Amino acid sequence: MDHAPAYPHDPIEEILPDVFMVRGAVRMNPLMRISRNMAIVRHEGELSLVNPIRLDAAGEAQLRALGSVKRLLRLNPLHGLDDRYYVDTFQAELWAQAKSETYPEPKIDHYLTAAEELPFPDAELFCFEGTNMPESALRIRRGGGLLLTCDAIQHYGDYRHNTLLARLAMPFIGFPKTTIVGPIWLKMMTPEGGSLESDFRRLLTLEFDSLLSAHGSLLPGGAHASVAKAVDRAFSR
């Protein structure tokens, strides 16, 4: 089976003890490439990839040096472009809340719920309850707390790995250089006549100081206050 290619990305970087990130990209169309990020959690030599992205040969060698790729954590059913590559290459397990219509393969090996224990310590899964499709976030209880999100919350400190067209368009389509509730995601995930504000207020009861979403850049500090402002902006209209 064909796999998506590896798009440009940075080297793997450790951001907390045994927690790493890769800043990369994905092509939306021939003229537009946008940022995409992966988090890697290591525990007892096993690697869990959160929001997986395929790496080039040098990046994959760096990944293998960290440990054994054991599982993939899919936080959003709209993401999953590179899941099949990791299952085929590393025999990794796929952990997700529900089957994706966008990426129905590979099959889910383990269904995620907020109540169950995660495969590594010092972490908890947050599940949105009112969304049209399953969405989750992951809090790592290390340092001041790291929040890993997919599309629901995004942070843009820069537009690295975006093509020129994407960089020019981002501020005008709802993605300025700040922390945001993803506007396209919010429209897609909100039930007709409903609101997801209560989900985000519940998210804000978690303690975290840094943020890494599947798009944008790492926010290394002050993330809770920044997310709170983003939620206020999103639901004050």
KAJO-V656282 format. One record per residue. N is the residue number from 1. RES is the residue in three letters. PHI is phi in radians with two decimals (NA if undefined). PSI is psi in whole degrees, 0 to 359 (* if undefined). OMEGA is omega in whole degrees, 0 to 359 (* if undefined). Layout:
# KAJO-V656282
n:res:phi:psi:omega
N:RES:PHI:PSI:OMEGA
N:RES:PHI:PSI:OMEGA
This chain:
# KAJO-V656282
n:res:phi:psi:omega
1:MET:NA:138:179
2:ASP:-1.24:146:176
3:HIS:-2.03:154:174
4:ALA:-1.11:149:180
5:PRO:-1.27:168:172
6:ALA:-1.45:125:178
7:TYR:-1.62:166:182
8:PRO:-0.94:142:179
9:HIS:-2.74:164:177
10:ASP:-1.49:168:173
11:PRO:-1.14:160:175
12:ILE:-1.14:136:183
13:GLU:-2.26:132:177
14:GLU:-1.42:127:182
15:ILE:-1.97:340:172
16:LEU:-2.57:164:177
17:PRO:-0.95:119:180
18:ASP:1.12:21:172
19:VAL:-2.23:128:187
20:PHE:-2.24:163:175
21:MET:-2.39:157:170
22:VAL:-2.27:125:174
23:ARG:-1.67:124:183
24:GLY:-2.48:210:187
25:ALA:-2.64:167:172
26:VAL:-2.57:142:180
27:ARG:-1.55:126:178
28:MET:-1.54:322:177
29:ASN:-2.79:176:184
30:PRO:-0.98:336:184
31:LEU:-1.85:348:187
32:MET:-2.24:123:173
33:ARG:-2.17:134:182
34:ILE:-2.11:167:183
35:SER:-1.26:153:177
36:ARG:-2.67:137:185
37:ASN:-2.17:149:174
38:MET:-2.19:140:171
39:ALA:-1.86:148:180
40:ILE:-2.23:124:177
41:VAL:-1.95:126:180
42:ARG:-1.89:134:177
43:HIS:-2.57:120:179
44:GLU:0.89:43:176
45:GLY:1.46:353:179
46:GLU:-1.71:142:180
47:LEU:-1.91:132:172
48:SER:-1.95:123:182
49:LEU:-1.72:122:181
50:VAL:-1.84:127:188
51:ASN:0.98:62:189
52:PRO:-1.06:140:170
53:ILE:-2.30:142:180
54:ARG:-1.27:141:181
55:LEU:-1.88:159:174
56:ASP:-1.31:181:186
57:ALA:-1.04:317:180
58:ALA:-1.16:319:179
59:GLY:-1.17:323:179
60:GLU:-1.21:325:176
61:ALA:-1.12:320:178
62:GLN:-1.13:320:178
63:LEU:-1.10:313:180
64:ARG:-1.09:328:180
65:ALA:-1.21:337:180
66:LEU:-1.32:328:184
67:GLY:2.82:197:183
68:SER:-1.72:123:179
69:VAL:-1.22:111:187
70:LYS:-1.82:320:187
71:ARG:-2.67:160:176
72:LEU:-2.06:136:176
73:LEU:-1.96:113:180
74:ARG:-1.70:117:184
75:LEU:-1.62:351:187
76:ASN:-2.64:132:183
77:PRO:-1.24:350:177
78:LEU:-1.49:348:177
79:HIS:-1.79:152:180
80:GLY:2.59:14:183
81:LEU:-0.94:320:186
82:ASP:-1.85:8:181
83:ASP:-1.09:317:181
84:ARG:-1.06:323:179
85:TYR:-1.04:314:183
86:TYR:-1.24:327:177
87:VAL:-1.18:315:182
88:ASP:-1.22:322:186
89:THR:-1.48:322:186
90:PHE:-2.02:358:186
91:GLN:0.97:38:180
92:ALA:-1.26:150:175
93:GLU:-1.50:144:175
94:LEU:-1.78:123:176
95:TRP:-1.93:126:182
96:ALA:-2.75:164:180
97:GLN:-1.31:320:185
98:ALA:-2.75:162:180
99:LYS:-1.11:142:181
100:SER:-1.70:133:173
101:GLU:-1.32:332:179
102:THR:-1.28:317:180
103:TYR:-2.26:76:183
104:PRO:-1.19:343:175
105:GLU:-2.07:146:2
106:PRO:-1.32:169:180
107:LYS:-1.23:153:178
108:ILE:-1.38:128:178
109:ASP:-1.58:332:184
110:HIS:-2.57:123:180
111:TYR:-1.49:128:182
112:LEU:-1.48:138:169
113:THR:-2.40:158:181
114:ALA:-1.19:339:186
115:ALA:-1.47:339:188
116:GLU:-1.61:164:182
117:GLU:-1.36:136:177
118:LEU:-1.41:163:185
119:PRO:-1.38:8:175
120:PHE:-2.53:153:186
121:PRO:-1.37:173:174
122:ASP:1.01:43:181
123:ALA:-2.64:156:175
124:GLU:-2.59:149:179
125:LEU:-1.70:133:174
126:PHE:-1.88:126:180
127:CYS:-1.96:126:171
128:PHE:-1.16:144:185
129:GLU:-1.91:338:186
130:GLY:-1.84:4:185
131:THR:-1.34:154:178
132:ASN:-1.16:331:176
133:MET:-2.28:155:181
134:PRO:-1.04:138:177
135:GLU:-2.54:142:179
136:SER:-2.47:168:174
137:ALA:-2.38:162:184
138:LEU:-2.25:126:176
139:ARG:-1.84:127:175
140:ILE:-1.75:119:184
141:ARG:-1.55:65:176
142:ARG:-2.32:151:186
143:GLY:1.06:226:176
144:GLY:-1.56:6:182
145:GLY:1.78:129:179
146:LEU:-2.05:126:176
147:LEU:-1.75:123:176
148:LEU:-1.84:123:181
149:THR:-2.19:170:175
150:CYS:-1.81:268:181
151:ASP:-1.89:344:187
152:ALA:-1.09:310:177
153:ILE:-2.08:130:179
154:GLN:-2.31:152:177
155:HIS:-2.30:133:179
156:TYR:-2.15:103:171
157:GLY:-1.56:339:177
158:ASP:-2.75:177:179
159:TYR:-2.00:35:180
160:ARG:-1.00:141:180
161:HIS:1.29:0:173
162:ASN:-1.51:142:174
163:THR:-1.21:167:182
164:LEU:-1.00:316:180
165:LEU:-1.04:317:180
166:ALA:-1.14:318:180
167:ARG:-1.07:320:180
168:LEU:-1.22:325:185
169:ALA:-1.42:329:190
170:MET:-0.89:311:183
171:PRO:-1.12:334:186
172:PHE:-1.56:349:179
173:ILE:-1.96:17:172
174:GLY:1.75:16:182
175:PHE:-2.20:65:178
176:PRO:-1.28:173:181
177:LYS:-1.38:80:178
178:THR:-2.92:187:175
179:THR:-1.56:135:185
180:ILE:-2.43:156:160
181:VAL:-1.43:123:185
182:GLY:-0.95:117:187
183:PRO:-1.19:320:178
184:ILE:-1.19:316:177
185:TRP:-1.02:314:184
186:LEU:-1.09:317:179
187:LYS:-1.13:319:182
188:MET:-1.25:325:188
189:MET:-1.63:348:183
190:THR:-1.49:125:177
191:PRO:-1.07:149:180
192:GLU:-0.99:126:180
193:GLY:1.35:4:183
194:GLY:-1.86:187:179
195:SER:-2.59:145:177
196:LEU:-1.80:12:184
197:GLU:-1.02:320:183
198:SER:-1.11:326:176
199:ASP:-1.10:316:181
200:PHE:-1.23:326:176
201:ARG:-1.14:324:176
202:ARG:-1.19:321:176
203:LEU:-1.02:323:183
204:LEU:-1.28:353:174
205:THR:-1.36:348:176
206:LEU:-1.37:150:177
207:GLU:-1.68:125:176
208:PHE:-2.77:151:181
209:ASP:-2.09:342:179
210:SER:-2.22:161:187
211:LEU:-2.51:133:170
212:LEU:-2.36:116:178
213:SER:-1.79:175:181
214:ALA:-1.25:348:177
215:HIS:-2.36:152:177
216:GLY:1.69:222:185
217:SER:-2.41:164:178
218:LEU:-1.21:134:169
219:LEU:-1.84:103:190
220:PRO:-1.38:347:180
221:GLY:-2.80:156:179
222:GLY:1.23:21:187
223:ALA:-1.20:322:183
224:HIS:-1.07:313:179
225:ALA:-1.12:323:180
226:SER:-1.19:320:177
227:VAL:-1.17:321:179
228:ALA:-1.04:319:178
229:LYS:-1.15:321:179
230:ALA:-1.12:320:179
231:VAL:-1.16:319:178
232:ASP:-1.05:316:180
233:ARG:-1.11:317:184
234:ALA:-1.14:328:188
235:PHE:-2.02:18:177
236:SER:-1.73:4:184
237:ARG:-1.45:*:*
